[in-house]
């Protein structure tokens, strides 16, 4: 009898935990759309570290991009679902640095992962009229 109640309580606990987690999810805000990607940033987790913003991005490829990656790289991209990247942005200088990048398939498995071992401030300038400039304008204070 105790085991039965323990299982019931465990199931109820799991359900409550699962549905509560929904409220703690990312706040993905669309900032760019083109024929290759839909680009989002997580407005909830933007952090300022020593004057540099750290922003999580999520890029969802179009079917056209998936097909191109399959042709270029191989079948591991057949079920490519999205990329998550952590980008450091210096709003004052208009520079960025990619800190982390991971591509995931539809089942949530990692296709490829990249971690930037370089530390320090962002080093590449953000070019005008690019996706990077659109992100800069979306997340940096005016």
Secondary structure, 3 states (H helix, E strand, C coil): CHHHHHHHHHHHHHHHHHHHHHHHCCCEEEEEECCCEEEEEECCCCEEECCEEEEEEEEEECHHHHHHHHHHCCHHHCCEEEEEEEEEEECCCCEEEEEEEEEEECCCCEEEEEECCCCCCCCEECCCCCHHHHHHHHHCCC
